[in-house]
Amino acid sequence: MLKLLHNQLGILIAPFIFIASLTGLLYGLTPQLESFIYKEQLSALHSPNHKTQPFSQQVAAASTVLPHDAKIFAVRTPQTSEYTTRILYQVPDNPDTVKAIFINPYTLKIQGELPVYGTSGVLPLRTFLDQLHRSLLLGEYGRIYSEFAASWLGLFALTGLIQWWSYRKKNKSIHSRHSRIKWHYIFGLTVLPMLFFFSITGLTWSKWSGANIAQLRHLLNSDTPTLHLALNPKTMNVTNPHAEHYMQMDMSGQHLSTKLNFKDFDRIVELAHQNGLNAQALQIKPSYQKDRAWSIEEMNHRWPIQIDALAVDMSTQHIIDHLRFSDFPLSAKLTRWGVDLHIGVLFGWLNQVLLVLSAAIILLVLIFSYQAWWTYQRPLDTLRKFNQDLWQQWKNCNQFQKIIYISILFGLYFLLPVWTISVVLLQLIATVFHYLSLKKSHKN
């Protein structure tokens, strides 16, 4: 069974893991690539004696170049003293498109404009590599590939560990195949903890399994807390578990105030500092609705992370909600830490090095496995062997074992749907192959 799961299925499924690892490696290099490609937009050149201008003036400077019908969606303060301020805006006629204007906080010089994505204003290169890693640029259904890879990765890591434990006592041959298998195990053991980590966090962040995990957390009362922005008690905030990836504003016209008081940006930053929001990177979201509060949140995802948030009624400067990361349930904290570690930001450059090296080692693990496989087998032989072994395993099971197997598979569908469907499809392929083989043998 171990050879069936790890060797034969691994050869068939590993290309998806290879692609996920390669695109993950590229994503891990984005900080340096962004700093080089977008240097003009990101770097805030200034003299040592220059002081930053009030945020109200920075927003006012950006407003002079905004389209006449644009609405400022968010203001992102510089993450360090060397960076620009980002003014994110949308146009009502095209709410799916978000752009950022980059303002030098010292000179108020406008240093460029770029399309962005996500609540933190992710730049085009990172957006491209993120979508490449997540969906191969194929849209929502392209995410099947990454969830498929993540769901099998942990199983291959576990079966590989078990096989290594038995393999280490034998196969001392110097044959090139055994040499490559040896290096496959050495690199695999080196990156083993990261294999499990990438599998778990990848599933947590995936579309279908991720939604099921989020629902399970909800049933256990372990949801990630959300900031309440409604000023009207009868208005309810609807929580979207993937809201961080979308940036639509309600521009329906209900209770809209068409103009912002730029001084409010200074006031809300002052309130944030008074209430313990001390991260340098802050994100301010103004409200255009009279029954909805402004929000300000910390955006420091490096350890120890700072993501506290305030909701403020700017008409009275009254704080209506205060979200503290320290109050999050443990599962929400683990999810946040896991995601930040997965994307390489939790521990800064050390995290990035770990991410890139892990992805590179996984690629080597797969390369050595394919080199060893190619010395004794070809794709059609592997498919035939998979079919024979699968049918033999099924025939060796008694009726009770078969019922248990089908019941477990049925139950796992509600947690890991992509993995379960892939198992069923692989068995259907084996069944068709078995039928064709029998038909061919009867003819002969």
C-alpha atoms as one frame of an Amber mdcrd trajectory, in Angstrom:
protein
   0.000   0.000   0.000   2.871   2.399   0.785   4.387   1.888  -2.660   0.997
   2.395  -4.241   0.437   5.658  -2.372   3.944   7.109  -2.457   5.709   5.681
  -5.499   3.063   5.219  -8.162   0.601   7.944  -7.165   3.529  10.237  -6.367
   4.884   9.945  -9.897   1.451  10.766 -11.330   0.673  13.673  -8.998   4.124
  15.191  -8.342   4.019  17.524 -11.417   1.335  19.580  -9.661   3.492  19.834
  -6.525   6.480  20.775  -8.697   4.541  23.665 -10.263   3.272  24.839  -6.867
   6.832  24.742  -5.471   8.319  26.588  -8.442   5.693  29.335  -8.383   6.001
  29.526  -4.582   9.756  30.013  -4.939   9.181  32.887  -7.367   6.628  34.424
  -5.012   9.162  34.257  -2.187  11.485  36.554  -4.146   8.916  39.329  -4.634
  10.169  41.774  -1.944  13.502  42.242  -3.706  11.920  42.238  -7.156   9.349
  44.847  -6.112  11.978  47.074  -4.541  13.877  47.040  -7.826  10.983  47.278
 -10.298   8.889  49.818  -8.367  11.716  51.812  -6.813  10.406  55.078  -8.268
   6.966  54.585  -6.710   8.069  53.090  -3.375  11.171  55.036  -2.300  10.593
  58.363  -0.545  13.776  60.372  -1.088  14.227  63.204   1.399  16.787  65.244
   3.253  17.685  64.152   6.803  16.068  67.291   8.279  12.781  66.797   6.447
   9.729  65.960   8.535   6.691  64.074   7.316   3.692  66.181   6.360   0.293
  65.602   8.031  -1.762  62.876   6.405  -4.468  65.418   5.593  -2.002  67.251
   3.357  -0.788  64.017   1.770  -4.355  63.014   0.902  -5.109  66.522  -0.341
  -2.067  66.358  -2.628  -3.235  63.027  -4.051  -6.774  64.323  -4.551  -5.512
  66.904  -7.043  -4.741  64.140  -9.552  -7.685  61.845  -8.837 -10.436  61.415
 -11.449 -13.343  63.724 -10.647 -15.657  60.836  -9.642 -13.045  58.799  -7.748
 -13.604  57.721  -4.171 -10.628  57.230  -1.847 -10.925  53.693  -0.583  -7.986
  53.586   1.834  -4.820  55.372   2.877  -1.821  53.182   3.652   0.891  54.855
   5.725   4.586  54.105   4.956   5.886  50.866   6.462   9.228  52.577   7.187
  10.565  56.119   6.962  12.020  55.321   3.525   8.704  54.481   1.872   5.896
  56.450   0.245   2.288  56.759   1.361  -0.312  54.945  -0.758  -3.675  56.509
  -1.530  -5.992  53.790  -2.838  -9.044  54.777  -4.839 -11.877  53.392  -6.935
 -14.099  54.839  -9.633 -17.865  54.055  -9.342 -18.121  53.080 -13.020 -15.429
  50.438 -12.559 -15.509  49.248  -8.916 -13.437  46.134  -9.646 -10.398  48.245
 -10.481  -8.381  49.744  -7.658  -5.408  52.036  -8.139  -2.856  53.544  -5.805
  -1.223  56.949  -5.934   2.190  57.068  -4.272   2.937  60.246  -2.302   6.278
  61.269  -0.866   5.283  61.991   2.772   8.075  64.566   3.139   7.762  66.605
  -0.079   4.162  65.744  -1.101   5.524  64.864  -4.523   3.396  62.420  -6.492
   5.715  59.568  -7.442   3.447  57.484  -9.625   0.289  55.445  -9.903  -0.213
  51.675 -10.180  -3.124  49.232 -10.183  -3.243  47.301  -6.903  -5.045  44.345
  -5.355  -6.088  43.407  -1.829  -6.699  45.543   1.222  -2.989  46.229   1.627
  -2.629  47.489  -1.931  -0.646  44.573  -3.357   1.401  45.659  -6.365   1.056
  44.167  -9.877   4.102  41.874  -9.736   3.076  40.287  -6.438  -0.501  40.004
  -7.686   0.700  38.198 -10.826   2.921  35.762  -8.905   0.237  35.206  -6.257
  -2.354  34.322  -8.899   0.197  32.180 -10.742   0.913  30.215  -7.555  -2.716
  30.053  -6.515  -4.507  29.337  -9.791  -2.030  29.338 -12.711  -3.871  32.467
 -13.925  -6.918  30.321 -14.729  -9.361  32.038 -12.380 -11.268  30.486  -9.505
 -11.388  26.993 -11.004  -7.636  27.149 -11.533  -7.373  26.991  -7.752  -8.230
  23.300  -8.021  -4.582  22.643  -8.949  -3.095  24.300  -5.840  -5.617  22.692
  -3.505  -4.975  19.354  -5.202  -1.220  19.746  -4.665  -1.589  20.848  -1.029
  -3.984  18.014  -0.164  -1.624  15.313  -1.493   1.611  16.899  -0.249   1.081
  15.983   3.409   0.153  12.388   2.539   3.280  11.969   0.403   5.404  13.412
   3.212   3.952  10.921   5.711   4.241   7.859   3.447   7.738   8.944   2.426
   8.797   9.112   6.068   7.445   5.611   6.716   9.178   4.250   3.619  12.483
   5.851   4.611  12.299   4.171   8.015  12.200   0.745   6.350  14.494   1.700
   3.452  17.369   2.833   5.705  17.969  -0.762   6.868  18.485  -2.141   3.378
  19.271  -1.204  -0.239  22.962  -0.523   0.320  23.571  -0.998  -3.417  25.647
   1.605  -5.241  23.325   1.419  -8.248  22.554   4.901  -9.565  18.871   4.402
  -8.867  19.526   3.749  -5.171  21.882   6.718  -5.050  19.149   8.997  -6.366
  16.613   7.520  -3.946  19.085   8.175  -1.139  19.333  11.842  -2.085  15.542
  11.944  -2.472  15.232  10.821   1.155  18.002  13.122   2.429  16.439  16.226
   0.919  12.949  15.023   1.828  13.873  14.607   5.498  15.568  18.010   5.467
  12.386  19.745   4.382   9.904  17.349   6.048   8.484  19.838   8.606   7.901
  22.374   5.826   6.122  19.761   3.701   3.540  19.279   6.448   3.415  23.025
   7.080   2.835  23.904   3.408   0.153  21.235   3.171  -1.767  22.407   6.256
  -1.531  26.140   5.575  -2.172  25.642   1.873  -5.410  23.825   2.669  -6.407
  26.429   5.257  -6.010  29.124   2.605  -7.567  27.137  -0.248 -10.972  27.769
  -1.788 -12.998  24.636  -1.027 -11.184  22.931   1.839 -10.451  26.377   3.281
 -14.161  27.182   3.310 -14.893  23.883   5.077 -12.180  24.538   7.656 -13.578
  28.034   8.216 -17.043  26.526   8.723 -15.626  24.033  11.208 -13.952  26.870
  13.118 -17.277  28.709  13.108 -19.022  25.700  14.651 -16.334  25.671  17.343
 -16.813  29.421  17.979 -13.261  30.106  16.786 -13.935  32.591  13.999 -11.487
  35.395  13.347 -13.085  38.451  15.005 -14.230  41.239  12.702 -14.454  44.959
  13.303 -18.011  46.260  13.698 -18.519  49.403  11.638 -22.287  49.889  11.798
 -23.364  53.056  13.614 -26.996  52.080  13.305 -27.691  49.199  15.752 -30.106
  47.667  13.252 -27.396  47.421  10.586 -25.413  44.212  10.620 -21.908  43.594
   9.334 -21.786  40.562   7.049 -18.516  38.692   7.407 -16.806  37.379   4.294
 -13.971  34.956   5.199 -12.112  36.005   2.054 -12.839  39.717   2.390  -9.134
  40.526   2.533  -8.929  39.759  -1.180 -11.665  42.149  -2.286 -11.994  45.872
  -2.174 -15.477  46.812  -3.272 -17.112  49.802  -1.608 -20.803  50.352  -1.299
 -21.453  53.125  -3.810 -25.160  52.520  -4.028 -25.887  56.041  -2.871 -27.604
  55.130   0.385 -26.680  57.655   3.115 -23.662  58.787   1.080 -21.553  61.766
   1.949 -19.741  62.723  -1.241 -16.869  64.648   0.351 -14.268  63.762   2.923
 -12.853  66.050   5.552  -9.137  65.457   5.060  -8.454  66.588   8.644 -10.211
  63.411   9.771  -7.216  61.398   8.575  -5.023  63.242  11.091  -7.603  62.863
  13.843  -8.062  59.110  13.409  -4.292  58.508  13.401  -4.037  60.497  16.636
  -6.872  58.447  18.165  -5.151  55.237  17.055  -1.909  56.235  18.777  -3.800
  57.180  21.925  -5.418  53.737  21.982  -2.324  51.626  21.545  -2.066  51.235
  17.760   1.655  51.894  17.532   2.622  50.117  14.287   4.179  52.400  11.701
   2.203  50.768   8.905  -1.457  51.734   9.295  -4.389  51.520   6.950  -7.226
  54.044   7.170 -10.542  53.364   5.480 -12.841  56.368   5.339 -16.593  55.989
   5.262 -18.898  57.671   2.769 -21.987  56.506   4.654 -23.420  58.405   7.595
 -24.367  55.174   9.375 -20.973  53.559   8.991 -17.749  54.231  10.904 -14.240
  54.907   9.690 -11.675  52.218  10.439  -7.952  52.210  11.110  -5.880  49.046
  11.454  -2.284  48.100  12.027  -0.629  46.339   9.104   2.541  44.939  10.668
   2.638  41.213   9.888   6.184  40.682  11.162   6.693  39.021  14.537   5.352
  40.121  16.949   2.545  41.019  14.572   0.441  44.127  15.140  -3.002  43.989
  13.557  -5.193  45.720  16.127  -7.976  47.885  14.688 -10.386  50.657  15.654
 -13.786  51.677  14.327 -14.433  55.391  14.885 -17.514  57.560  14.465 -15.739
  60.586  13.007 -18.711  62.876  13.603 -18.135  62.506  17.357 -14.639  60.933
  17.338 -16.104  58.171  19.478 -14.565  54.704  19.269 -17.341  52.197  18.650
 -15.195  49.045  18.415 -11.646  48.023  19.276 -10.246  44.809  17.852  -7.205
  43.393  19.652  -5.135  40.532  18.271  -4.398  39.436  21.848  -8.130  38.672
  22.246  -8.307  36.437  19.150  -9.073  32.747  19.796  -6.050  30.483  19.450
  -7.208  29.001  16.133  -7.517  32.503  14.643  -4.020  33.387  15.856  -2.578
  30.161  14.438  -4.287  30.827  11.122  -2.887  34.364  10.967   0.624  33.240
  11.918   0.433  30.333   9.483  -0.583  32.512   6.551   2.102  35.104   7.311
   4.749  32.390   7.629   3.533  30.750   4.404   3.927  33.961   2.400   7.303
  34.754   3.922   6.649  37.863   6.023   6.319  36.684   9.639  10.047  36.659
  10.428  11.261  39.079   7.801  14.207  38.104   5.603  14.841  34.918   7.618
  11.308  33.786   6.801  11.890  34.636   3.150  15.132  32.611   3.049  13.364
  29.662   4.706  10.532  29.878   2.175  12.806  30.043  -0.886  15.193  27.318
   0.338  12.289  25.016   1.232  10.739  25.447  -2.212  14.118  24.811  -3.878
  14.709  21.662  -1.810  11.234  20.356  -2.652  12.099  20.794  -6.332  15.276
  18.747  -5.774  13.287  16.045  -3.958  11.001  15.731  -6.974  13.851  15.809
  -9.499  15.707  12.964  -7.744  12.496  10.933  -7.498  11.871  11.254 -11.233
  15.488  10.409 -12.057  15.245   7.235  -9.978  11.891   6.331 -11.516  13.091
   6.860 -15.092  15.864   4.273 -14.668  13.362   1.419 -14.406   9.940   2.527
 -15.594   8.009   4.711 -18.044   4.670   6.549 -17.679   2.546   3.803 -19.247
   4.256   1.168 -17.111   3.555   3.215 -13.992  -0.120   3.577 -14.889  -0.348
  -0.159 -15.563   1.389  -0.970 -12.272  -0.867   1.456 -10.403  -3.906  -0.242
 -11.918  -2.700  -3.739 -11.025  -1.746  -2.857  -7.455  -4.948  -0.919  -6.819
  -7.123  -3.801  -7.981  -5.077  -6.255  -5.980  -5.478  -4.161  -2.832  -9.228
  -3.898  -3.441  -9.572  -7.660  -3.985  -7.662  -8.361  -0.752 -10.144  -6.263
   1.273 -13.102  -8.001   2.879 -16.602  -6.564   2.729 -16.306  -4.775   6.072
 -13.026  -3.112   5.087 -14.551  -1.920   1.823 -17.504  -0.376   3.665 -15.123
   1.373   6.093 -13.037   2.676   3.199 -16.061   4.075   1.345 -17.455   5.606
   4.568 -14.153   7.351   5.341 -13.948   8.622   1.768 -17.502   9.935   2.001
 -16.751  11.709   5.295 -13.523  13.252   3.994 -15.411  14.775   1.079 -16.942
  17.307   3.464 -13.500  18.407   4.659 -11.203  17.788   1.672 -13.463  17.747
  -1.399 -10.759  18.191  -4.046  -8.630  15.399  -2.568 -11.634  13.060  -2.277
 -12.783  13.699  -5.843  -9.228  13.127  -7.090  -9.156   9.743  -5.319 -12.441
   8.760  -6.962 -11.225   9.937 -10.385  -7.974   7.995 -10.024  -9.959   4.881
  -9.169 -12.225   5.441 -12.172  -9.158   5.760 -14.399  -7.797   2.534 -12.943
 -11.178   0.839 -13.526 -11.285   1.928 -17.169  -7.679   0.852 -17.650  -8.446
  -2.510 -15.999 -11.470  -3.006 -18.264  -9.483  -2.184 -21.399  -6.700  -4.538
 -20.307  -9.197  -7.387 -19.775 -10.831  -6.687 -23.134  -7.445  -6.769 -24.854
  -6.474 -10.053 -23.156  -9.775 -11.694 -24.202  -9.146 -10.732 -27.831  -5.711
 -12.299 -27.701
